[in-house]
């Protein structure tokens, strides 16, 4: 972890600890994903991951999608600090994606149409419970980290899951259900 990231995390922890009665807000930790330069992925790989994660979690009426939530940033950061074996699994997965798109559509993933990209993800996901190819084995890895990143993002927590932080309670009244009052 870089020193500046550590200072941000420690500073956010101090703010939360010093203001225990206030609602927790993770805005101080929100990255500027619009100007982010990937540290693990190449620029092209980063755009590919961003597109794949948006296919898995698209924007809808309930919340923005993976792109707006900064899922690509999260995955790139996790992989930047990951061990060599995990990093290689992602490199192999991206290579499988490019090879499959090239053989199926005759072009690179980023040059393919949104419909073709959706078709590729459908092919990746078709044998999720019993993957047989490298492409199919990569899908659960991609999906798991995509879901984790989205759920931990501010957009995922607040707009999708409806979580707004820990709120200090002045008192705890206990359970008020009549059926639980007999004990």
Secondary structure by P-SEA (a helix, b strand, c coil): ccaaaaaaaaaaaaaaaaccccccccccccccccccccccccaaaaaaaaaaaaaacccccccccccccaaaaaaaaaaaaccaaaaaaaaaaaaaaaaaaaaacccccccccaaaaaaaaaaaaccccccccccccaaaaaaaaaaaaaaacccccccccccccbbbbcccccccccccccc
